[in-house]
Structures are given as C-alpha cells and as structure tokens.
Amino acid sequence: MTAQSSPLAAVVAGGGPAGAVAALVLARAGHRVHLLDDGGPGQDGFKIGEFLPPAVRPLLADLGLLDDFLASGHPVSTGTYAAWGSERLHGRSHLFDPYGHGWHLDRLRFDAFLRDAAVAAGAELRQAGVLDRVDGGLVVRERATGAVREVSARWTVDATGRRCVIGRRHGSRRRQDRLVAAYAVFPDGDPEARTLVEAVADGWWYTTLVPAGRLVAHLTDADLVDPSLRTPHGFREALGRTEHVRRRVAGRGPGATPVPRWAPAHGLWLEPSAGPGWVAAGDAALAFDPLSSQGILMALHTGARAGRAVADCLADEGRTGAALADYTAFLKGIATAYRTNYAYAYGQEQRWPLSPFWGRRRTAISHRAT
C-alpha cells in the first residue's frame, strides 16, 4: 500500500449528489479537495432515486447550478396521484407550487453533472472507493488498477451513502424499520407524467416516468417479502393485484417484465454525524423513507452544509466546535421534521388493521407520540 506524500485539505468520499456538492463548496472556498467516486450502484444505465422536488430551485441557484440544470433537459414532473387512506386517487399538482414543477431525473446523468461542476470549481476527481479510515487517513482502492493507497487529509466528508464507511466507526446508526424496495424499469407504458402512489395491505407501490422508461416499485418490509417477488413472474403477479399502478403498464405481457432489482429503503440516521476531522452528509448522515420524496433534495442540502462546515473549520480551527455544532443542529432539525411528516403520512392509512406492515408503523407512531 502506497501513501500520499502531502495531506489534502479535504477528501470527500462518495461521488453522489451529497459528495459532489460538498466538494464543489470546498473547492470554491479555495481548498485542495479530492472527490472519490467508486462508480455508483447504477446498473444498466439506471439508478434509483429519481425525483427532484420543486423546492430545489433556490439551492441550485445558490450553488450557481440552476441555469445549467434547467438546460440539461430532465423530464418535468407535474405532480402526484395517490390512493392512500382510500381506494380513490387524489391528485396533487405542482401548478400551485411557488417553485413550479419538479423533475424525473436521469440519475446517472444528474450525478455526473454535479461531479463535473465540482471539477470545474477545482476539485480533483479520483475513480476510487474508500475501504477504511485509519489514524485520520483513508484507505482507498483505485478503480482502474485495483491499487490500494492511503490518502491523508485534514478533513473527510463521508458521503458513502447507507454504507457510511467512515461515520459508522465514530457514531451509532439508528434504523427506523426494515423497508426495502423491489423495482423494475419497463421500457414503455402509460405516458402519464405524474408519479402515482398506491397503498396495499403489505406495503405500498409507486410508479413514475424516468428517461429509461417507466419505473415500478414495491415497498415492503424485508421479512414480509414473498419469495416470488424476486422473479419477473412473481413481481408481475403482485403488480397485477394493485388497482391503479398496474394500469400504468397495461398491455405489457408477463414475458416483458424485467428481473426485479432490490434496494434498502429504511429510514436511517447517524449519531453523532460529525466529529473532529470528519462529517457525514447525504444518506450517510440521514436516509429517508422514499415516501418523503425528499432524498435527493436533502442530499444536496446536507452536502452543501457539510462543505461549508468543513470550509469554516479549515479557515479557522478555533471555530471547529461551533461549526460542527451548527451542522449537527441543522441535521437534527431535518430529522425532527422528517419524523413528524413520516408519522402524519403513515398515520393517514388505516384500512388494514391486521396487517403487520401497517401495524408496525402505527405502533412506532404511537410510541413516538408518548
């Protein structure tokens, strides 16, 4: 294992939205920063986590990215439909949102856009993944050669997502539930641009347009998964039992169903989320239930705030304690609002009193209320 000769101001581990924005902010503050990107989890040209809400506009404007983002041509999201708490569909349009419409992202292209912006600001992009943090340095593996190296930096931003490679060595991760997502992308389907959400007895479904086609996802708890859901036939059969989502892929025969993919979807937060020499951002700090539709927005916000916190610490070591305290308070505020909104949303669905999935959430909500 080879080591780097001179320490960097900062290393950002993770090339997703949180990491790229943290590196952008640090580079613009004049600091030498490396952004480590291990290639993502993107498969077959698609990466889940596709919705960007209208409220992102002020943040992108503040980062100087709004005009270029708007010119990049991501499909528009005009609102949502939901069968939640009732069999009937209820619509919510972005027409009256003060920030306008949202977007259905091509995540791989969006993430690359953010990394390019960080590089343009002066960050150095390295195709490498973090293996460990030892004595203040990072052990990384270069993607092209497989070489293992040690990288020294005064500060590290952990933006490694739910893996939380760095933060888990310093804090305790609290898991909200056992939610997982089984999802498939159909090459075509109904052209309706609104996202559709439908609650069912063992969880909920959603479908939305993405540049690759129509995404269909089922959310349930890992221990409640029917084994057949892991097969195209089983996924299609379960989809066929929905009332509304199935209509978005009507006309596609069972043989056209892709092999379902899987992703963790449970809420997760790290405590503490920052300490001497490191901060966590994005899903490494706070991961949200996809029902919130806030995951990417919060990744961008926490990435920007993490970058600013580290920049403050680098500029004045005497401010380290205050900067980390401010960042921690910021994350705590987000987590508190999220839990309140989570309780409200899941509390609206009362149709299946004997369902383990919904019963667990009612119990969690009632415990929180007391």
ABEGO torsion letter per residue (X at the ends): XBBBABBBABBBBEABAAAAAAAAAAAAAGBBBBBBBAGEABBGGBBBGABBBAAAAAAAAAAGAAAAAAAAGBBBBAEBBBBBGBABBBBBBAAABAAEBBBBBBAAAAAAAAAAAAAAAGBBBBBBBBABBBGGBBBBBBAAAGBBBBBBBABBBBAAEAAGAAAAAABBBBBABABBBBBBBBABEBABABBBBBBBAAEBBBBBBBAAEBBBBBBBBAAABBAAAABAAAAAAAAAABAAAAAAABGBBAAABBBBBBBBABBBBBOBABBBGBBBBEAAABBBBAAAGAAAAAAAAAAAAAAAAAAAAAABAAAAAAAAAAAAAAAAAAAAAAAAAAAAAAAABAABAABAAAAAAAAAAAAAAX
